[in-house]
Amino acid sequence: MRRRLFAGAVAAAVLLPFVPLVLWSFSGRWFYPALWPDQLGLRAWAYVTGTAGPQVGGALAQSLLVAAATALLSIAAGLPAGRALGLYRFRGKDALSVALMLPVIVPSLCVAMGLHLWFIRLGLAESFAGVVLVHLAFCLPYAVFVLWGVFSNYNPEFEDQARSLGASRREVLLRVMLPMVLPGVIVAGLFAFLLSWSQYLSTLIIGGGRITTLPLLLFALMGSGDRPVAAAVGLVFVLPSLAALVVSARHLGGRSMAGVW
């Protein structure tokens, strides 16, 4: 009973801030100081799914592609880095950990502006690859630190036992290590996906307006003053991240983060 009450309280705390968004998206007229819309309607959703449907759908697809690519690259680079930092001691480890923290500590505007100059010279500005790389600069440190913690509790003796039984390096990787650290990999990927999904400033600077993601579209609608349409797009923006959290919570419930035995 207590567990259900706690789960209900957590769900209410998470969903309560979205109630005004839902009301705004279905409102026709809502003026201060009224606590309830004066008129309800589907104009905002008709606009989002009709007139602005291709624009919203394109921005949604672009955001999904950028966030998915960033998450995959974060895992691909973060897995060996996290393993090295978590399992081994070497000279310069502390300096490397500080360097990994720099994109998180330094203001994102400074990082994006600094990378923009390099990306212009490399021909990556205003491109999909450039946006993914600038997102990677912010997301990779989180993935590395999550996997660093995972491998700090990882027992490599299981790999030695598998090799003694004749397993190849590929089999050790796929059948021993990855299953044991899979929950941590999912968490790292989820962190990277959600951080990339919500990036606005870096996408605007590097993308130059040519790579239109959902946050860019949402901020433009908020500036237009059409709150019902902005609320509807805001709900579209929130739903994929909520779905990712729900799916990951189901798969991660009760599972070990690193095969601690």
Residue frames as qw, qx, qy, qz and C-alpha x, y, z in Angstrom:
[[0.000, 0.886, 0.464, 0.000, 0.00, 0.00, 0.00],
 [0.296, -0.814, 0.106, 0.489, 2.76, 2.44, 0.94],
 [0.442, -0.148, 0.595, 0.654, 4.61, 1.55, -2.21],
 [0.243, 0.605, 0.651, 0.388, 1.58, 2.36, -4.34],
 [0.126, -0.942, -0.258, 0.172, 1.03, 5.64, -2.53],
 [0.398, -0.614, 0.322, 0.601, 4.66, 6.58, -3.04],
 [0.390, 0.139, 0.677, 0.609, 4.50, 5.65, -6.73],
 [0.110, 0.796, 0.565, 0.186, 1.31, 7.69, -7.10],
 [0.245, -0.893, -0.056, 0.373, 2.88, 10.68, -5.37],
 [0.417, -0.364, 0.497, 0.668, 5.94, 10.50, -7.64],
 [0.306, 0.414, 0.705, 0.488, 3.74, 10.19, -10.75],
 [0.017, -0.906, -0.422, 0.027, 1.64, 13.16, -9.64],
 [0.333, -0.768, 0.147, 0.527, 4.76, 15.26, -8.97],
 [0.396, -0.125, 0.620, 0.666, 6.11, 14.42, -12.45],
 [0.181, 0.495, 0.721, 0.450, 2.83, 14.94, -14.34],
 [0.091, -0.803, -0.454, 0.375, 1.45, 17.94, -12.46],
 [0.148, -0.555, 0.203, 0.793, 3.64, 20.54, -14.25],
 [0.107, 0.056, 0.744, 0.657, 2.22, 19.33, -17.57],
 [0.126, 0.636, 0.734, -0.205, -1.40, 20.10, -16.63],
 [0.121, 0.755, 0.055, -0.642, -1.13, 23.79, -17.67],
 [0.028, -0.331, 0.695, 0.638, 0.39, 22.70, -21.00],
 [0.107, 0.321, 0.923, 0.181, -2.52, 20.35, -21.65],
 [0.109, 0.752, 0.516, -0.395, -5.05, 23.07, -20.77],
 [0.040, 0.661, -0.245, -0.708, -3.29, 25.61, -22.96],
 [0.093, -0.136, 0.825, 0.540, -3.15, 23.19, -25.92],
 [0.013, 0.484, 0.856, 0.182, -6.94, 22.71, -25.78],
 [0.020, -0.658, -0.383, 0.648, -7.79, 26.33, -25.02],
 [0.369, 0.678, 0.436, 0.462, -9.39, 28.75, -27.43],
 [0.004, -0.766, 0.096, -0.636, -9.30, 31.77, -25.12],
 [0.727, -0.474, -0.390, 0.309, -7.63, 32.02, -21.72],
 [0.169, 0.715, -0.120, 0.668, -6.96, 35.38, -20.17],
 [0.355, -0.064, -0.618, 0.698, -5.57, 36.40, -16.81],
 [0.176, -0.443, 0.797, -0.369, -6.77, 36.09, -14.02],
 [0.884, -0.014, -0.089, -0.459, -9.08, 33.20, -15.03],
 [0.456, -0.433, 0.775, -0.066, -8.00, 29.84, -13.59],
 [0.610, 0.236, 0.753, 0.074, -9.74, 27.93, -16.38],
 [0.161, 0.026, 0.547, 0.821, -9.85, 28.58, -20.14],
 [0.408, 0.341, 0.214, -0.820, -12.80, 30.71, -21.21],
 [0.799, 0.423, -0.077, -0.420, -13.17, 28.59, -24.31],
 [0.616, -0.279, 0.712, 0.190, -11.92, 25.12, -25.27],
 [0.702, 0.634, -0.084, -0.313, -11.06, 24.02, -28.76],
 [0.873, -0.053, 0.376, 0.305, -8.81, 21.94, -30.99],
 [0.410, 0.907, -0.084, -0.037, -7.37, 24.80, -33.04],
 [0.201, -0.768, 0.602, 0.087, -3.82, 24.26, -31.76],
 [0.614, -0.137, 0.771, 0.095, -3.82, 20.52, -32.44],
 [0.676, 0.640, 0.365, -0.017, -5.48, 21.05, -35.83],
 [0.240, 0.924, -0.289, -0.075, -2.70, 23.47, -36.71],
 [0.359, -0.591, 0.718, 0.074, 0.05, 21.14, -35.45],
 [0.605, 0.064, 0.789, 0.085, -1.31, 18.08, -37.26],
 [0.559, 0.710, 0.428, 0.004, -2.59, 19.99, -40.31],
 [0.330, 0.938, -0.072, 0.080, -1.06, 23.21, -41.56],
 [0.080, -0.806, 0.575, -0.117, 2.15, 22.84, -39.56],
 [0.964, -0.132, 0.210, -0.099, 2.18, 19.04, -39.69],
 [0.839, 0.419, -0.126, 0.324, 5.12, 18.66, -42.11],
 [0.138, 0.758, -0.372, 0.517, 7.14, 21.29, -40.23],
 [0.620, -0.546, 0.417, -0.378, 6.54, 19.70, -36.82],
 [0.989, 0.031, 0.141, -0.011, 7.04, 16.19, -38.17],
 [0.682, 0.584, -0.238, 0.370, 10.29, 17.18, -39.87],
 [0.088, -0.722, 0.462, -0.507, 11.61, 18.84, -36.72],
 [0.824, -0.362, 0.328, -0.288, 10.60, 15.80, -34.66],
 [0.961, 0.236, 0.000, 0.145, 12.36, 13.42, -37.05],
 [0.432, 0.697, -0.341, 0.460, 15.45, 15.63, -37.07],
 [0.396, -0.660, 0.451, -0.452, 15.55, 15.73, -33.27],
 [0.948, -0.163, 0.236, -0.137, 15.18, 11.95, -33.06],
 [0.848, 0.435, -0.128, 0.274, 17.98, 11.37, -35.58],
 [0.186, 0.735, -0.406, 0.510, 20.36, 13.82, -33.90],
 [0.577, -0.556, 0.427, -0.420, 19.65, 12.51, -30.38],
 [0.989, -0.009, 0.141, -0.047, 19.91, 8.86, -31.46],
 [0.720, 0.539, -0.234, 0.369, 23.21, 9.45, -33.31],
 [0.054, -0.727, 0.442, -0.523, 24.61, 11.37, -30.33],
 [0.786, -0.410, 0.340, -0.314, 23.58, 8.61, -27.91],
 [0.978, 0.181, 0.012, 0.108, 25.16, 5.88, -30.07],
 [0.523, 0.627, -0.320, 0.480, 28.42, 7.81, -30.46],
 [0.343, -0.692, 0.401, -0.493, 28.47, 8.58, -26.73],
 [0.922, -0.246, 0.260, -0.146, 28.16, 4.89, -25.92],
 [0.882, 0.392, -0.090, 0.246, 30.72, 3.88, -28.56],
 [0.346, 0.641, -0.378, 0.572, 33.30, 6.33, -27.19],
 [0.450, -0.624, 0.330, -0.547, 32.25, 6.20, -23.55],
 [0.977, -0.175, -0.049, -0.116, 32.39, 2.41, -23.18],
 [0.815, 0.202, -0.272, 0.470, 36.16, 1.97, -23.71],
 [0.103, 0.596, -0.294, 0.740, 36.89, 5.25, -21.90],
 [0.661, -0.533, 0.139, -0.510, 34.76, 4.25, -18.92],
 [0.980, -0.093, -0.153, 0.089, 36.36, 0.82, -18.82],
 [0.615, 0.381, -0.314, 0.615, 39.88, 2.28, -18.84],
 [0.126, -0.578, 0.278, -0.757, 39.05, 4.84, -16.15],
 [0.776, -0.427, 0.060, -0.461, 37.14, 2.38, -13.99],
 [0.990, -0.094, -0.077, 0.065, 39.51, -0.60, -14.11],
 [0.778, 0.197, -0.123, 0.584, 43.00, 0.82, -14.47],
 [0.322, -0.881, -0.002, 0.347, 45.28, 3.30, -12.78],
 [0.694, 0.346, 0.192, 0.602, 47.58, 5.30, -15.03],
 [0.321, -0.331, -0.064, 0.885, 49.48, 8.55, -15.07],
 [0.099, -0.009, -0.294, -0.951, 47.32, 11.54, -16.00],
 [0.162, -0.461, -0.865, -0.112, 44.03, 9.96, -14.92],
 [0.124, -0.662, -0.467, 0.573, 43.09, 12.90, -12.70],
 [0.004, -0.402, 0.259, 0.878, 43.95, 15.41, -15.42],
 [0.108, -0.147, -0.810, -0.557, 41.85, 13.43, -17.90],
 [0.139, -0.594, -0.778, 0.151, 38.85, 13.45, -15.56],
 [0.064, -0.629, -0.173, 0.756, 39.16, 17.23, -15.21],
 [0.032, 0.212, -0.549, -0.808, 39.38, 17.61, -18.99],
 [0.101, -0.363, -0.882, -0.282, 36.20, 15.54, -19.37],
 [0.124, -0.674, -0.603, 0.409, 34.42, 17.91, -17.00],
 [0.168, -0.266, 0.126, 0.941, 35.38, 21.06, -18.91],
 [0.144, -0.274, -0.595, -0.742, 32.47, 20.99, -21.42],
 [0.393, -0.628, -0.671, -0.033, 30.10, 20.66, -18.46],
 [0.404, -0.565, -0.292, 0.658, 31.76, 23.35, -16.31],
 [0.143, -0.150, 0.267, 0.941, 32.38, 25.92, -19.07],
 [0.467, 0.477, 0.302, -0.681, 29.22, 27.80, -20.19],
 [0.665, 0.335, 0.649, 0.157, 27.63, 26.09, -23.18],
 [0.379, 0.914, 0.084, -0.114, 27.67, 29.35, -25.16],
 [0.135, -0.797, 0.544, 0.225, 31.47, 29.54, -24.91],
 [0.564, -0.131, 0.794, 0.183, 31.88, 25.91, -25.93],
 [0.596, 0.600, 0.532, 0.033, 29.52, 26.24, -28.90],
 [0.251, 0.951, -0.098, -0.153, 31.09, 29.51, -30.10],
 [0.290, -0.651, 0.659, 0.240, 34.61, 28.07, -29.80],
 [0.578, 0.080, 0.792, 0.178, 33.66, 24.92, -31.72],
 [0.516, 0.775, 0.319, -0.177, 31.82, 27.00, -34.32],
 [0.105, 0.856, -0.406, -0.302, 35.06, 28.61, -35.47],
 [0.314, -0.338, 0.863, 0.207, 36.69, 25.20, -35.93],
 [0.560, 0.384, 0.732, -0.064, 33.63, 23.73, -37.62],
 [0.422, 0.848, 0.020, -0.320, 33.57, 26.58, -40.16],
 [0.026, 0.696, -0.663, -0.273, 37.17, 25.79, -41.11],
 [0.305, -0.125, 0.942, 0.068, 36.42, 22.06, -41.29],
 [0.355, -0.020, -0.582, -0.732, 33.22, 22.56, -43.30],
 [0.222, -0.287, -0.919, 0.157, 31.02, 21.10, -40.53],
 [0.163, 0.269, 0.349, -0.883, 29.02, 24.23, -39.76],
 [0.600, 0.284, -0.008, -0.748, 25.34, 24.15, -40.76],
 [0.546, 0.196, -0.768, -0.272, 25.46, 20.38, -41.19],
 [0.867, -0.356, -0.197, -0.286, 23.91, 17.37, -39.50],
 [0.820, 0.036, -0.388, 0.419, 27.34, 15.99, -38.61],
 [0.199, 0.416, -0.310, 0.831, 28.36, 19.29, -37.03],
 [0.574, -0.485, 0.040, -0.659, 25.24, 19.39, -34.83],
 [0.938, -0.217, -0.269, -0.023, 25.81, 15.81, -33.71],
 [0.670, 0.196, -0.381, 0.607, 29.46, 16.55, -32.87],
 [0.058, -0.464, 0.277, -0.840, 28.64, 19.64, -30.82],
 [0.784, -0.413, -0.063, -0.460, 25.98, 17.67, -28.96],
 [0.901, -0.006, -0.372, 0.224, 28.57, 14.97, -28.39],
 [0.319, 0.431, -0.416, 0.734, 30.84, 17.50, -26.69],
 [0.419, -0.416, 0.289, -0.754, 28.17, 18.01, -24.01],
 [0.904, -0.162, -0.066, -0.390, 26.81, 14.45, -23.80],
 [0.765, 0.288, -0.541, 0.197, 30.01, 12.38, -23.89],
 [0.057, 0.427, -0.645, 0.631, 31.27, 13.46, -20.42],
 [0.684, -0.215, 0.310, -0.624, 28.04, 12.26, -18.81],
 [0.945, 0.152, -0.228, -0.180, 28.23, 8.92, -20.61],
 [0.550, 0.425, -0.611, 0.379, 31.89, 8.47, -19.66],
 [0.174, -0.389, 0.597, -0.680, 31.28, 9.24, -15.98],
 [0.846, -0.106, 0.129, -0.506, 28.27, 6.90, -15.82],
 [0.928, 0.223, -0.297, 0.014, 30.27, 4.05, -17.38],
 [0.257, 0.528, -0.621, 0.519, 33.28, 4.91, -15.21],
 [0.509, -0.332, 0.496, -0.621, 31.12, 4.26, -12.17],
 [0.944, 0.083, -0.044, -0.316, 29.81, 1.05, -13.71],
 [0.796, 0.361, -0.436, 0.216, 33.27, -0.36, -14.41],
 [0.066, -0.575, 0.590, -0.563, 34.50, 0.69, -10.96],
 [0.676, -0.197, 0.537, -0.465, 32.20, -2.06, -9.63],
 [0.857, 0.361, -0.259, -0.263, 32.91, -4.47, -12.48],
 [0.696, -0.438, 0.566, 0.057, 34.69, -7.76, -11.85],
 [0.494, 0.625, -0.497, -0.345, 36.99, -8.60, -14.81],
 [0.314, -0.312, 0.895, -0.060, 37.72, -12.06, -13.40],
 [0.731, 0.364, 0.494, -0.299, 34.64, -13.35, -15.24],
 [0.575, 0.741, -0.264, -0.224, 36.36, -12.48, -18.51],
 [0.004, -0.578, 0.816, -0.022, 39.46, -14.41, -17.44],
 [0.570, 0.002, 0.784, -0.246, 37.31, -17.43, -16.62],
 [0.735, 0.576, 0.196, -0.298, 35.62, -17.22, -20.03],
 [0.394, 0.744, -0.523, -0.133, 38.99, -17.07, -21.81],
 [0.248, -0.405, 0.872, -0.122, 40.24, -20.06, -19.81],
 [0.655, 0.239, 0.675, -0.242, 37.26, -21.99, -21.14],
 [0.476, 0.142, 0.672, 0.550, 38.17, -21.16, -24.72],
 [0.250, 0.865, 0.409, -0.149, 36.07, -18.06, -25.41],
 [0.521, 0.380, 0.181, 0.743, 37.40, -15.65, -28.02],
 [0.146, -0.157, -0.212, 0.954, 37.74, -11.91, -27.41],
 [0.331, -0.186, -0.386, -0.841, 34.58, -11.28, -29.39],
 [0.591, -0.398, -0.684, -0.158, 32.64, -13.85, -27.37],
 [0.417, -0.307, -0.523, 0.677, 33.96, -12.39, -24.12],
 [0.032, 0.022, -0.020, -0.999, 32.81, -8.94, -25.23],
 [0.466, -0.182, -0.434, -0.749, 29.35, -9.99, -26.41],
 [0.715, -0.312, -0.596, -0.191, 28.52, -12.74, -23.93],
 [0.601, -0.321, -0.508, 0.526, 30.30, -11.69, -20.75],
 [0.240, -0.138, -0.182, 0.944, 31.05, -8.00, -20.53],
 [0.210, -0.216, -0.318, -0.899, 28.13, -6.43, -22.39],
 [0.542, -0.495, -0.624, -0.267, 25.39, -8.38, -20.58],
 [0.544, -0.415, -0.502, 0.529, 26.91, -7.45, -17.21],
 [0.185, -0.296, -0.094, 0.933, 27.22, -3.72, -17.96],
 [0.061, 0.454, 0.675, 0.578, 24.10, -3.43, -20.16],
 [0.210, -0.834, -0.500, 0.102, 21.98, -1.53, -17.58],
 [0.351, -0.644, 0.048, 0.678, 24.77, 1.02, -17.20],
 [0.258, 0.035, 0.575, 0.776, 25.08, 1.32, -20.97],
 [0.030, -0.672, -0.673, -0.308, 21.34, 1.98, -21.21],
 [0.293, -0.835, -0.290, 0.365, 21.55, 4.66, -18.53],
 [0.352, -0.422, 0.291, 0.783, 24.51, 6.33, -20.27],
 [0.161, 0.268, 0.674, 0.669, 22.71, 6.23, -23.60],
 [0.130, -0.783, -0.605, -0.063, 19.56, 7.62, -22.02],
 [0.322, -0.717, -0.080, 0.613, 21.51, 10.49, -20.46],
 [0.269, -0.202, 0.476, 0.812, 23.08, 11.31, -23.81],
 [0.071, 0.485, 0.741, 0.459, 19.77, 11.03, -25.67],
 [0.184, -0.840, -0.495, 0.124, 17.89, 13.32, -23.29],
 [0.324, -0.635, 0.078, 0.697, 20.69, 15.90, -23.16],
 [0.211, -0.022, 0.597, 0.774, 20.93, 15.98, -26.94],
 [0.018, 0.614, 0.753, 0.235, 17.14, 16.07, -27.27],
 [0.189, -0.883, -0.368, 0.224, 16.90, 19.28, -25.23],
 [0.468, -0.264, 0.179, 0.824, 19.86, 21.15, -26.81],
 [0.296, 0.882, 0.361, -0.070, 18.84, 24.53, -28.20],
 [0.063, -0.921, 0.220, 0.316, 21.72, 27.01, -28.13],
 [0.406, -0.404, 0.708, 0.413, 24.38, 24.71, -29.56],
 [0.509, 0.421, 0.719, 0.215, 22.01, 23.53, -32.32],
 [0.241, 0.934, 0.230, -0.131, 21.18, 27.12, -33.23],
 [0.154, -0.832, 0.396, 0.357, 24.84, 28.20, -33.37],
 [0.355, -0.283, 0.807, 0.377, 26.27, 25.19, -35.23],
 [0.441, 0.449, 0.769, 0.115, 23.18, 24.35, -37.28],
 [0.092, -0.162, 0.242, 0.952, 22.74, 27.97, -38.38],
 [0.529, 0.333, 0.212, -0.751, 19.00, 27.48, -38.77],
 [0.522, 0.309, -0.645, -0.466, 19.40, 24.84, -41.47],
 [0.383, -0.091, -0.910, 0.126, 19.14, 21.94, -39.02],
 [0.454, -0.377, 0.042, -0.806, 15.72, 22.55, -37.48],
 [0.294, -0.111, -0.916, 0.251, 15.09, 20.48, -34.38],
 [0.335, -0.678, -0.632, -0.170, 12.02, 20.55, -32.18],
 [0.404, -0.596, -0.308, 0.621, 13.55, 22.87, -29.52],
 [0.174, -0.092, 0.267, 0.943, 14.27, 25.48, -32.22],
 [0.206, -0.429, -0.633, -0.611, 10.71, 25.25, -33.49],
 [0.434, -0.646, -0.606, 0.165, 9.31, 25.40, -29.96],
 [0.338, -0.453, -0.153, 0.811, 11.28, 28.53, -29.04],
 [0.023, 0.097, 0.423, 0.901, 10.14, 30.23, -32.25],
 [0.329, -0.548, -0.670, -0.378, 6.51, 29.43, -31.46],
 [0.443, -0.602, -0.476, 0.463, 6.90, 30.69, -27.90],
 [0.232, -0.277, 0.061, 0.930, 8.20, 33.98, -29.26],
 [0.064, -0.317, -0.604, -0.728, 5.25, 34.26, -31.64],
 [0.304, -0.079, 0.359, -0.879, 2.82, 34.64, -28.69],
 [0.749, -0.072, -0.392, -0.529, 0.51, 31.81, -29.82],
 [0.320, -0.426, 0.747, -0.397, 0.49, 29.95, -26.51],
 [0.875, 0.072, 0.325, -0.351, -1.98, 27.16, -27.45],
 [0.823, 0.513, -0.243, 0.011, 0.13, 26.10, -30.45],
 [0.176, 0.644, -0.658, 0.347, 3.34, 26.42, -28.43],
 [0.594, -0.312, 0.599, -0.437, 1.80, 24.26, -25.69],
 [0.940, 0.241, 0.112, -0.217, 0.77, 21.58, -28.21],
 [0.654, 0.594, -0.427, 0.194, 4.28, 21.48, -29.70],
 [0.169, -0.603, 0.643, -0.441, 5.68, 21.44, -26.15],
 [0.823, -0.137, 0.438, -0.335, 3.70, 18.30, -25.40],
 [0.889, 0.442, -0.117, 0.004, 4.97, 16.71, -28.62],
 [0.301, 0.706, -0.546, 0.336, 8.47, 17.65, -27.49],
 [0.420, -0.484, 0.623, -0.450, 8.03, 16.04, -24.05],
 [0.929, 0.011, 0.104, -0.356, 6.35, 12.78, -25.07],
 [0.814, 0.382, -0.423, 0.113, 9.38, 10.98, -26.63],
 [0.161, 0.499, -0.661, 0.537, 11.57, 11.68, -23.61],
 [0.632, -0.261, 0.434, -0.587, 8.86, 10.47, -21.24],
 [0.953, 0.174, -0.110, -0.224, 8.44, 7.33, -23.34],
 [0.591, 0.480, -0.576, 0.298, 12.21, 6.71, -23.22],
 [0.180, -0.441, 0.632, -0.611, 12.19, 7.07, -19.43],
 [0.819, -0.104, 0.251, -0.505, 9.24, 4.69, -19.02],
 [0.909, 0.303, -0.282, -0.055, 10.75, 2.04, -21.29],
 [0.409, 0.495, -0.634, 0.430, 14.17, 2.26, -19.63],
 [0.420, -0.396, 0.529, -0.621, 12.62, 2.11, -16.16],
 [0.933, 0.002, 0.073, -0.353, 10.83, -1.13, -17.08],
 [0.852, 0.362, -0.348, 0.148, 13.97, -2.73, -18.46],
 [0.298, 0.515, -0.566, 0.570, 16.22, -1.54, -15.66],
 [0.640, -0.531, 0.149, -0.534, 13.99, -2.36, -12.70],
 [0.876, -0.376, 0.279, -0.115, 15.81, -4.65, -10.30],
 [0.886, 0.365, -0.089, 0.271, 18.81, -5.22, -12.56],
 [0.658, -0.512, 0.075, 0.548, 22.43, -4.87, -11.55],
 [0.238, 0.943, -0.107, -0.207, 24.43, -1.95, -12.87],
 [0.255, 0.745, -0.614, -0.061, 27.72, -3.77, -13.27],
 [0.876, 0.058, -0.478, -0.022, 27.47, -7.36, -12.31],
 [0.121, -0.595, 0.617, -0.501, 28.60, -6.90, -8.73],
 [0.825, -0.137, -0.534, -0.126, 28.91, -10.36, -7.16]]
